[in-house]
Amino acid sequence: MSQGQNQRAPTRPQTMVTFSIGPQRLAVPATSLLEVMDPLPVTRVPGAGRLVPGVVNVRGSVVPFADLGAALGLPRGGDVANHRFVVVEVDVGGDLSTVVIHADAVHEVASLHPEAILTASASLSPWPAEFLLGLYKSGDGFVILPDLVQVFSTLAKKPSTPSSNGTTI
């Protein structure tokens, strides 16, 4: 493996689904994707933090609604008509959990070769290094590969705390 590649990269091409949160493109493995749907009403949960503020009814199942943008410090953007909910299945603490992610737009399904995955330098990203599997260059710029297992495992362990203005984060 050459320098700059991520050691956690798969050995075969992987099918990825790309989406945007604010100005940033992200990609997740298609194997973790359950569906992409139009936004649904989010039921706020009292005392829930801003990173997982509520739940969504997905085909009769109550599913946590995660604001991945808030977890990664990304602003919302794009035309609201393009917003979608990306429903993924993620291993959180040894249990498979279904989670809804709010995306500003869903772009494409693409095949990603492991040699194209670069290590995301902590100095190049404002996000915690453990939240990133790597990145790759596409025709539209860099696409971030978030480590959904790490992000959601961390969020599941993080207690809600009141901020200085009294709201829960």
C-alpha positions, 0 to 999 in steps of 0.5 A: 500500500502506498503512502497516503492510502487508508489502511482500512480501505477495502481490497475490491472496488466498493459501490458507494452512494454519494450525497451532500450536506451543505457544500460537502460531498460524502459517500457511504457504502451502498451495502449500508443503504436501506433506502433514500426517501423524501423527507418525513416529519421528525418527532422531537424527543424531549431532552434529545440533543441537536445531533440526534434530535428526534425520531422518524416513522419509516414504514411503521418503525420508529428510527432515530433521526441523526443530524450528521451535518451537526456532528461534522460541523456542516451547515445546511444548504441546497434547494429544500426540494432536493433534500432527502432522508438517507436510511442506513443500517450501522453497527452501533455497539455490536447491534445493527441499528437503522438511522436516518441521515438528513442529506441536502441532495443525493447524487449518484451510486459510484464504484470506488477502487481502494487505491483511490482512497486517501487518508484524511489528514487531521490538519485538513479536516475540522472533524475528529480524525476518528470520524473519517475513513478517508477521502477520494477525488471525484470530478466534483472535488473531494468526497469524504468517507465518514466512518458511520460506525464511529460517528454513531457509536460516539453519538450513542455514548455522548450524553445530552448536555445543556449549552450556555443558553439552556438548549440541549446539544 
